[in-house]
Amino acid sequence: MDREDGDPDTCDRGFQVRASFYEDLFKGFPDLRMTVWHTVHCADPAVTEWMLTGTHNGPLMLPGGGVLDGTGRPVAVRGTSTCSVGNDKIITHRIYYDQLELYSQLGGELVFDDRSSPAGEGRPAPGD
């Protein structure tokens, strides 16, 4: 989620993106809880470190556009959010978390393409 330029159409689109993100998140994790660990006290942007916990009981949109049905698995994911406000509206909202940490807790696996080999054999040289 990125900065809007103040244009009302762009701001509305940014709001819709943020709202859709959270709607999808709560569908996937109906018992979602966020525990704030630390908040940086400064004027702009606001920065918060948190732990997100919940149970995956609903559909979750995946980065490639697919949907993962509820697995019933609990998750605990650490992250950080930054937020800037202007004219009484959120103008930036960024969330940083380890997607691999989340997806591995849901049973996902990291899969490499055909360039991988056992014990690093046949690795491309730097710059290839």
C-alpha positions as CSV (number, residue, x, y, z in Angstrom):
1,M,0.0,0.0,0.0
2,D,1.6,3.1,-1.1
3,R,1.4,6.9,-1.1
4,E,-1.4,8.7,-2.7
5,D,-0.8,12.1,-4.3
6,G,-3.7,14.1,-2.8
7,D,-5.9,13.6,-5.8
8,P,-9.4,12.6,-4.5
9,D,-9.7,9.7,-7.0
10,T,-6.3,8.4,-6.0
11,C,-7.1,8.8,-2.3
12,D,-10.4,6.9,-2.7
13,R,-8.6,4.1,-4.6
14,G,-5.9,3.9,-1.8
15,F,-8.7,3.7,0.8
16,Q,-10.4,0.9,-1.2
17,V,-7.1,-1.0,-1.4
18,R,-6.5,-0.7,2.4
19,A,-10.1,-1.7,3.2
20,S,-9.9,-4.7,0.9
21,F,-6.6,-5.9,2.4
22,Y,-8.1,-5.8,5.9
23,E,-11.4,-7.3,4.8
24,D,-9.6,-10.3,3.3
25,L,-7.3,-10.6,6.3
26,F,-10.3,-10.8,8.7
27,K,-12.1,-13.3,6.4
28,G,-9.0,-15.6,6.6
29,F,-8.5,-15.1,10.3
30,P,-11.8,-14.3,12.0
31,D,-10.2,-14.4,15.5
32,L,-7.4,-12.1,14.4
33,R,-5.6,-10.3,17.2
34,M,-2.8,-7.7,17.0
35,T,-0.5,-7.2,20.0
36,V,1.5,-4.0,19.8
37,W,5.1,-4.4,21.1
38,H,6.4,-1.0,20.5
39,T,5.3,2.4,19.0
40,V,7.8,5.0,17.9
41,H,6.6,8.4,19.2
42,C,7.2,10.9,16.4
43,A,5.1,13.2,14.3
44,D,5.3,11.5,11.0
45,P,5.3,8.7,10.1
46,A,3.9,6.6,13.0
47,V,5.8,3.3,13.3
48,T,4.4,0.3,15.2
49,E,5.9,-3.1,15.9
50,W,3.4,-5.9,16.5
51,M,2.6,-9.6,16.7
52,L,-0.4,-10.8,14.7
53,T,-2.1,-14.0,16.0
54,G,-5.1,-15.9,14.8
55,T,-6.5,-19.1,13.4
56,H,-6.7,-19.6,9.7
57,N,-10.4,-20.6,9.4
58,G,-11.4,-18.8,6.2
59,P,-10.1,-18.1,2.6
60,L,-6.8,-16.3,2.3
61,M,-5.7,-14.5,-0.9
62,L,-2.2,-15.6,-1.9
63,P,0.4,-13.4,-3.7
64,G,-0.1,-15.2,-7.0
65,G,-3.9,-14.5,-6.9
66,G,-4.9,-18.0,-5.7
67,V,-6.9,-18.6,-2.6
68,L,-6.0,-20.9,0.3
69,D,-9.0,-22.3,2.0
70,G,-9.0,-22.4,5.8
71,T,-6.5,-24.8,7.3
72,G,-7.5,-24.5,11.0
73,R,-3.8,-23.7,11.8
74,P,-2.8,-21.1,14.3
75,V,-0.4,-18.4,13.3
76,A,1.9,-15.9,15.1
77,V,3.6,-13.4,12.8
78,R,5.7,-10.4,13.7
79,G,5.6,-7.2,11.7
80,T,5.9,-3.5,11.5
81,S,3.5,-0.8,10.1
82,T,4.2,2.8,9.1
83,C,1.5,5.3,8.6
84,S,1.3,8.9,7.6
85,V,-1.7,11.2,8.1
86,G,-2.6,14.4,6.2
87,N,-5.8,16.4,6.1
88,D,-7.3,14.0,8.7
89,K,-6.8,11.0,6.3
90,I,-4.3,8.2,6.0
91,I,-2.1,9.1,3.1
92,T,0.4,6.2,3.4
93,H,0.1,2.8,5.1
94,R,2.8,0.2,4.7
95,I,3.0,-3.2,6.4
96,Y,6.2,-5.2,6.6
97,Y,6.1,-8.8,7.7
98,D,7.8,-12.1,6.7
99,Q,5.4,-13.8,4.2
100,L,7.5,-17.0,4.4
101,E,7.0,-17.1,8.1
102,L,3.2,-16.8,7.6
103,Y,2.9,-19.3,4.7
104,S,5.1,-21.9,6.4
105,Q,2.9,-21.8,9.5
106,L,0.0,-22.5,7.1
107,G,1.7,-25.5,5.7
108,G,3.3,-23.9,2.7
109,E,6.8,-24.8,1.4
110,L,9.5,-22.8,-0.3
111,V,10.0,-24.3,-3.8
112,F,12.8,-23.3,-6.1
113,D,12.6,-23.5,-9.9
114,D,14.6,-25.8,-12.2
115,R,17.9,-24.0,-11.5
116,S,18.2,-25.7,-8.0
117,S,20.3,-28.8,-7.5
118,P,21.4,-31.0,-4.6
119,A,24.1,-29.6,-2.3
120,G,24.5,-26.5,-4.5
121,E,25.9,-28.3,-7.5
122,G,25.5,-26.5,-10.8
123,R,24.8,-23.1,-9.2
124,P,24.9,-20.2,-11.6
125,A,28.1,-18.1,-11.2
126,P,27.6,-14.6,-9.8
127,G,26.5,-12.3,-12.7
128,D,25.0,-15.2,-14.7
